[in-house]
Amino acid sequence: MTRTKNSSDPFWFDDEAAERAVRFFELCLTHTKGEWAGQPLKLSAWQADRIIRPLFGWKRADGTRRYRTAYIQIPRKAGKSTLAAGIALYLLMADGEPGAEVYSAAADREQAAIVFEMAKAMADASGTLQKRVQAFKRSLVVQSTASSYKVLSSEAYTKHGLSAHGIVVDEVHALPDRELWDVLTTSTGARRQPLTVAITTAGFDRHSLCYELYDYGCKVRDGIVIDDAFLPVIYEAGADDDWKDPATWHKAHPGLGVSVKLNYMEAECTKAQQLPGYENTFKRLLLNIWTEQDTRWMPMIEWDACAEPAPEIAGLPCYAGLDLSTTTDITALVLAFPVGSKVHLLPFFWVPKEGIHKRARRDRVPYDVWQRQGFIEATDGNVVDYDLIRKRVNELAEKYQIKEIAIDRWNATQLSTQLAGDGFEVVAFGQGYASMTAPTKELEKRILGRELNHGGNPVLRWMASNVSVSTDPAGNVKPDKAKSSERIDGIVATVMAMGRVMVAEEEVPSRYLTEGFAFV
């Protein structure tokens, strides 16, 4: 029965429209993969009640759809591709829109094609739909209504001129920027009741479009922001929830026990506890937690256990790693002092003074506070002053024995030459697996073995929390600036310094060479 609209209420719920959408899934669509292949696509209660009924049941005073954007964040293996494919088919065939243009989009065409190919398989398997739909390689066409459903590539510049009625964007967290999203969503202006569905797992880049949508969706959900056209559906574990507790799994994963088996979650959780590098993957993909990075390099509890007061190191030999990054970002210098069985770190950081407060607000990182506390030095102007850094290095050399300075020459040719002219032993240090793997593993080993002391420097700690590592098929690893969510320059400098410490330790002469041989 259709619920009538209250004259004072701008929105009303159309029971008949809501149930019609649910019945479309169950009567016209079938599962195409796995153990349920060929069976009717009967929606789970959470899919029907939290997504399909609200999306297609809530109406405006003029009878058009209330919601124009849906942000659906659900974990992997919750059936998101199946659900997205069903929504796309409904918008194509049952939404009453003449000449409907429906599009699947993602970070690349292959990802976008996942939802499209599933929809195509559903249409092929349905006697009802097959009669109405012509299937092509990258499109489904309904000639009777001049409507089409197409899969798109990720190049935004080719999408101007579209007039989208329905848009399904899969794995929004993987979009490199918001250009494609903006081009597609602004193409809906000529439609009566367009719908954009963003469906994704959680990500790790907090400066991405996906996090912007997630943050906005949380505010709409919590009533902080009023947006009657935006439907947020977010399943996630809470910040204080125990990620190892099955109760947390059930809270975060609505498909647990149906689309994903409990024993699978148990096995993945055990794997995450045994392999630190997999912990964030488990949290992000299966519990929908926005993590600090893609693949966790080091649990912060282990990092924090390596903070202690530094011994007296004035006059002691050390090895430096210098990561200049770009002139507008953070430059990091880390001195590594091997003392007995431990390596003590002494980090220094520089940023441009101009815009430091704006940068702190934008990145939500307390650069200005760290500057006042003396953990960061701000150089005059809007770029880092390399002459000042050269001066500081020479000043440090008066207090410490800087044996070598490891530096990436690709980004620091002039400064490398100047420091070499000042009498320093400057060593070119590559940023690939060949150079970075051994010191990265050595640094990790020393942290886990409590053979490193970083003194609790807050800037270096923040960078350690940002580190995401890349691994090649041979098991080589290195910090990855492109995959890391925030700055990691200090850790890169630390790895380079650690590399020179390792070389120095290997070059210590044998006691037989220094003490002589004894023959019996």
C-alpha positions in Angstrom: 0.0 0.0 0.0 1.3 3.5 -0.9 1.8 5.8 2.0 0.2 9.2 1.3 2.3 12.4 1.7 1.7 14.7 4.6 1.2 18.2 3.2 3.8 19.6 5.6 6.4 16.9 4.9 8.6 17.5 1.8 9.2 13.7 1.5 7.0 10.7 1.6 7.6 6.9 1.3 6.1 5.0 -1.6 5.7 1.4 -0.3 4.7 0.2 -3.8 7.8 1.7 -5.5 10.0 0.2 -2.8 8.6 -3.3 -3.0 8.7 -3.1 -6.8 12.5 -2.5 -6.7 13.0 -5.4 -4.3 10.8 -7.7 -6.4 12.9 -6.8 -9.5 16.0 -8.3 -7.9 14.2 -11.5 -6.8 12.0 -12.1 -9.9 14.2 -10.8 -12.7 17.8 -11.4 -11.6 19.8 -14.4 -10.6 23.2 -15.0 -9.0 25.9 -15.6 -11.7 28.8 -17.0 -9.6 29.6 -19.3 -6.7 27.4 -21.7 -4.8 24.2 -19.7 -5.6 24.8 -19.4 -9.4 21.5 -19.7 -11.2 19.4 -19.1 -8.1 17.1 -16.0 -7.8 18.9 -12.9 -6.4 17.0 -12.7 -3.1 18.3 -9.6 -1.2 19.5 -10.0 2.3 17.5 -7.9 4.9 20.3 -5.3 5.2 20.5 -4.9 1.4 16.7 -4.5 1.0 16.0 -2.4 4.1 19.1 -0.1 4.2 19.7 0.4 0.5 17.1 -0.7 -2.1 13.9 0.3 -0.2 15.2 3.7 0.9 16.7 4.5 -2.5 13.6 3.7 -4.6 10.9 4.2 -2.0 11.5 7.7 -0.7 10.0 10.4 -2.9 9.8 14.1 -3.1 6.6 16.1 -3.2 6.6 16.0 -7.0 6.9 12.2 -7.0 10.6 12.0 -8.1 13.2 10.2 -6.2 14.4 11.8 -3.0 18.0 10.5 -2.9 20.3 11.5 -5.8 23.6 10.2 -4.3 24.2 7.0 -2.3 27.6 6.4 -0.6 27.7 2.6 0.2 30.8 1.5 2.1 30.7 -2.2 2.8 33.6 -4.7 3.3 34.9 -7.1 0.7 32.8 -10.2 0.0 29.6 -8.5 1.1 28.2 -8.8 -2.4 28.8 -5.2 -3.5 29.4 -6.0 -7.2 26.2 -8.1 -7.4 24.2 -5.3 -5.7 25.7 -2.6 -7.9 24.9 -4.6 -11.0 21.3 -5.1 -10.0 20.9 -1.3 -9.3 22.4 -0.5 -12.7 19.9 -2.9 -14.4 17.0 -1.4 -12.5 18.0 2.1 -13.6 18.3 0.9 -17.2 15.1 -1.0 -17.5 12.6 -0.3 -14.7 13.1 3.3 -13.5 10.7 4.8 -16.1 13.3 7.1 -17.7 13.1 7.4 -21.5 16.5 7.4 -23.1 18.2 6.5 -19.9 22.0 6.6 -19.9 23.6 4.4 -17.2 27.3 4.1 -16.7 29.7 1.9 -14.8 33.0 3.7 -13.8 36.0 3.0 -11.7 39.7 3.8 -11.5 40.3 1.8 -14.6 38.2 0.1 -17.3 38.9 -3.4 -16.0 37.6 -2.5 -12.5 34.5 -0.8 -14.0 33.9 -3.9 -16.2 33.5 -6.1 -13.2 30.0 -4.7 -12.3 29.1 -4.4 -16.0 30.0 -8.0 -16.8 28.0 -9.2 -13.9 25.0 -7.2 -15.1 25.5 -8.5 -18.5 25.5 -12.1 -17.2 22.4 -11.4 -15.2 20.6 -10.1 -18.3 21.7 -13.1 -20.4 20.4 -15.5 -17.6 17.0 -13.9 -17.4 14.4 -14.9 -19.9 12.4 -11.7 -19.0 15.4 -9.3 -19.5 16.9 -11.2 -22.4 13.9 -10.4 -24.6 14.4 -6.7 -24.1 18.1 -6.2 -24.0 20.7 -6.3 -26.7 24.1 -7.2 -25.3 27.3 -5.9 -26.8 30.9 -6.1 -25.6 30.8 -2.9 -23.6 27.1 -1.9 -23.6 23.6 -3.1 -23.0 20.9 -1.5 -25.1 17.1 -1.4 -24.7 15.8 -0.3 -28.0 12.2 0.1 -26.9 13.2 3.0 -24.6 16.4 4.1 -26.4 18.3 3.4 -23.2 21.8 2.1 -22.7 24.2 0.9 -20.0 27.9 1.3 -20.8 31.2 0.6 -19.1 33.6 3.6 -19.2 37.3 4.0 -19.2 38.8 6.3 -16.5 39.9 9.2 -18.8 37.7 12.0 -17.6 38.4 14.3 -20.6 36.4 11.9 -22.9 33.3 12.0 -20.8 32.1 15.5 -21.5 28.8 15.5 -23.4 27.2 12.6 -21.4 23.7 12.9 -20.0 23.7 10.3 -17.2 20.6 9.1 -15.6 22.4 6.5 -13.5 26.1 6.2 -12.4 27.7 3.3 -10.5 31.2 4.0 -9.4 33.0 1.0 -8.1 35.8 1.0 -5.5 35.8 4.8 -5.2 38.8 4.6 -2.8 41.0 3.7 -5.8 40.2 6.8 -7.9 43.4 8.8 -8.3 41.5 12.1 -8.1 38.0 13.6 -8.3 38.0 14.6 -12.0 36.1 11.6 -13.3 33.6 11.8 -10.5 33.0 15.5 -11.1 32.6 15.1 -14.9 30.1 12.3 -14.4 28.0 13.8 -11.6 27.7 17.1 -13.4 26.4 15.3 -16.5 23.1 14.5 -14.7 21.7 18.0 -14.7 19.2 17.4 -17.5 17.6 14.4 -15.8 14.4 14.4 -13.7 15.7 12.0 -10.9 19.3 10.9 -11.6 21.1 8.6 -9.2 24.8 8.2 -8.5 25.8 5.2 -6.5 29.4 5.2 -5.0 30.2 1.7 -3.7 33.5 0.9 -2.1 35.5 -0.6 0.7 37.4 1.7 3.0 40.7 3.2 1.9 43.8 4.8 3.5 44.3 8.1 1.6 42.7 10.7 3.8 43.1 13.3 1.1 41.1 11.4 -1.5 37.6 11.9 -2.9 36.5 8.7 -1.2 37.5 9.9 2.2 35.7 13.2 1.5 32.6 11.2 0.7 33.0 9.0 3.7 33.5 12.0 6.0 30.5 13.7 4.5 28.4 10.6 4.8 29.3 10.2 8.5 28.2 13.8 9.1 24.9 13.3 7.3 24.3 10.0 9.1 25.0 11.7 12.5 22.8 14.7 11.7 25.8 17.1 11.7 25.1 18.0 8.1 21.6 18.1 6.6 21.5 16.7 3.1 18.1 15.1 2.2 19.4 13.9 -1.2 22.4 12.0 0.2 22.0 8.4 1.5 25.0 7.1 3.5 25.2 3.4 4.1 28.4 2.7 6.1 29.3 -0.6 7.7 32.5 -0.4 9.7 34.2 -1.3 13.0 34.5 1.4 15.5 37.8 3.1 16.6 37.6 1.4 20.0 36.4 -2.0 18.8 38.6 -5.0 19.2 39.4 -6.0 15.6 40.1 -9.6 16.8 36.7 -10.0 18.4 34.0 -11.9 16.3 31.4 -9.4 17.6 33.3 -6.7 15.8 33.3 -8.8 12.6 29.6 -9.1 12.7 29.2 -5.4 13.3 31.4 -4.4 10.4 30.5 -7.1 7.9 26.8 -7.4 7.1 27.4 -10.4 4.9 29.2 -12.5 7.6 27.8 -16.0 7.7 26.1 -15.6 4.3 28.4 -14.2 1.5 31.5 -14.8 3.6 32.0 -17.7 5.9 33.0 -17.3 9.6 35.9 -19.7 9.2 37.3 -17.5 6.5 37.2 -14.5 8.8 38.8 -16.5 11.5 41.6 -17.6 9.2 42.2 -14.0 7.9 42.3 -12.6 11.4 44.8 -15.2 12.5 46.9 -14.3 9.5 46.7 -10.6 10.4 47.9 -11.2 13.9 50.9 -13.3 12.7 51.9 -11.0 9.9 52.1 -7.3 10.8 52.1 -6.4 7.1 48.7 -7.9 6.6 47.0 -6.3 9.7 45.9 -3.2 7.8 44.7 -5.2 4.8 42.4 -7.2 7.1 41.1 -4.1 8.9 40.5 -2.1 5.7 39.1 -4.7 3.4 37.2 -6.9 5.8 36.3 -4.6 8.7 36.0 -1.3 6.6 38.4 0.6 8.9 40.1 3.6 7.3 43.8 2.8 8.0 46.8 5.0 8.1 48.4 3.2 5.1 47.8 0.4 2.7 50.2 -2.2 4.0 51.4 -1.6 7.5 55.1 -1.7 7.7 55.4 -1.6 11.5 52.9 -1.7 14.3 53.2 1.5 16.2 53.3 -0.3 19.6 56.6 -1.8 18.5 57.9 1.6 17.3 56.9 3.3 20.6 58.7 0.7 22.6 62.0 2.0 21.0 61.8 5.4 22.6 64.3 6.2 25.4 66.7 9.0 26.4 69.7 9.1 24.2 73.1 8.5 25.7 75.9 11.1 25.4 76.7 10.9 21.7 78.7 14.2 21.2 81.9 13.4 19.3 80.8 9.9 18.3 80.8 8.6 14.7 77.6 8.6 12.9 76.1 8.0 9.4 73.6 10.3 7.8 70.7 9.9 5.5 69.4 13.0 3.7 66.1 13.0 1.9 65.5 16.3 0.2 62.1 15.4 -1.4 61.0 18.6 -3.2 61.7 22.2 -2.3 58.1 22.7 -1.1 57.8 19.6 1.1 59.6 18.3 4.1 63.4 17.7 4.0 64.7 15.2 6.5 68.2 14.5 7.8 68.7 11.5 10.1 72.0 10.8 11.9 72.4 7.1 13.0 74.9 6.4 15.8 75.9 2.8 16.3 76.7 2.5 20.0 77.3 -1.0 21.2 74.4 -3.2 20.2 72.0 -0.3 19.5 71.7 2.4 16.8 70.5 5.8 18.1 68.7 8.1 15.8 69.0 11.9 15.7 66.5 13.4 13.2 66.2 16.9 11.8 63.4 18.3 9.6 62.9 21.5 7.5 59.8 23.0 5.9 59.2 26.3 4.2 58.0 29.0 6.7 55.6 30.6 4.3 52.2 28.8 4.5 53.1 26.6 7.4 49.9 27.4 9.2 47.8 26.8 6.1 49.6 23.5 5.5 48.9 22.5 9.1 45.1 23.1 8.7 45.0 21.5 5.3 46.9 18.3 6.2 45.6 18.2 9.8 49.2 17.8 10.9 50.7 20.1 13.6 53.7 21.4 11.7 53.4 24.8 13.4 53.3 23.2 16.9 56.3 21.0 16.0 58.1 24.1 14.9 57.5 25.9 18.2 58.7 22.8 20.0 61.9 22.7 18.0 61.2 19.4 16.2 61.0 21.2 12.8 62.9 24.2 11.5 61.1 26.5 9.1 63.2 28.1 6.4 62.4 31.6 5.0 60.2 31.8 1.9 57.9 29.3 0.2 60.6 26.7 -0.6 63.1 24.9 1.5 66.4 26.7 1.6 69.1 24.2 0.7 71.9 26.7 1.6 70.6 26.7 5.2 70.5 22.9 5.2 74.1 22.8 4.0 75.0 25.2 6.8 73.2 23.1 9.4 75.0 19.9 8.2 78.4 21.7 8.6 77.4 22.9 12.1 76.4 19.3 13.1 79.8 18.1 11.8 81.5 20.2 14.4 79.7 18.3 17.2 79.5 14.8 15.7 81.7 12.7 13.5 79.7 12.4 10.3 81.4 9.6 8.5 79.2 9.5 5.4 76.1 11.2 4.1 73.8 9.0 2.0 71.7 11.0 -0.4 69.6 10.4 -3.5 71.6 12.2 -6.1 68.6 12.3 -8.5 67.0 15.1 -6.4 70.1 16.7 -4.9 72.9 17.0 -7.5 73.9 20.6 -6.5 73.8 20.0 -2.7 75.6 16.7 -3.1 78.4 18.5 -4.9 78.6 21.3 -2.4 78.7 18.9 0.6 81.4 16.9 -1.1 83.3 20.2 -1.6 82.9 20.8 2.2 84.8 17.6 2.8 82.0 15.2 3.5 82.0 11.7 2.1 78.8 11.8 0.1 77.4 8.4 -1.0 74.8 8.1 -3.8 72.0 5.9 -2.5 69.4 4.5 -4.9 65.7 4.3 -4.0 65.0 0.9 -5.7 64.8 -2.5 -4.1 68.5 -3.2 -4.7 69.6 -0.5 -2.3 66.6 -0.2 0.0 65.7 -3.8 0.8 68.5 -4.8 3.2 68.4 -1.6 5.3 64.6 -1.6 5.4 64.7 -5.2 6.8 67.5 -4.3 9.1 65.6 -1.3 10.5 62.5 -3.5 11.1 64.6 -6.2 12.8 66.2 -3.7 15.1 62.8 -2.2 16.0 61.3 -5.6 16.9 64.5 -6.5 18.7 64.6 -3.2 20.7 68.0 -2.5 19.2 67.0 1.0 17.9 66.4 4.2 19.9 64.6 7.0 18.1 64.2 9.1 21.2 60.4 9.5 20.8 60.7 12.2 18.1 57.0 13.0 17.3 57.7 14.0 13.6 59.6 10.7 13.0 56.8 8.8 14.8 54.2 10.4 12.6 56.1 9.5 9.5 56.6 5.9 10.7 52.8 5.6 11.1 52.4 6.6 7.5 54.8 4.1 5.9 53.4 1.7 3.3 55.9 -0.7 1.8 56.1 -2.2 -1.6 57.1 -5.8 -2.1 58.2 -7.5 -5.3 57.7 -11.2 -6.1 61.2 -12.0 -4.7 60.3 -10.7 -1.3 62.3 -7.5 -1.6 60.8 -4.5 0.3 61.1 -0.7 0.4 59.2 2.2 1.7 56.8 3.5 -1.0 56.1 7.2 -1.0 53.4 6.9 -3.7 51.4 4.3 -1.6 51.9 6.0 1.7 49.1 8.2 2.9 51.3 11.0 4.3 55.0 12.1 4.4 57.6 9.4 5.1 60.8 11.4 4.3 62.3 10.8 7.8 61.9 7.0 7.5 63.5 7.1 4.0 66.4 9.1 5.4 66.6 6.6 8.3 66.7 3.6 5.9 69.5 5.3 4.0 71.5 6.0 7.1 71.0 2.4 8.3 72.3 1.2 5.0 75.6 3.0 5.6 75.8 1.7 9.1 75.4 -1.8 7.7 78.2 -1.2 5.2 80.5 0.2 8.0 79.8 -2.8 10.2 80.7 -5.2 7.3 84.0 -3.3 6.8 85.2 -3.7 10.4 88.5 -5.6 9.9 88.9 -9.1 11.2 90.6 -9.5 14.6 93.0 -11.9 12.9 94.1 -9.0 10.6 94.6 -6.6 13.5 96.0 -9.1 16.1 97.9 -11.4 13.9 97.8 -15.2 13.4 99.2 -17.8 15.8 100.2 -21.1 14.4 100.7 -24.3 16.5 
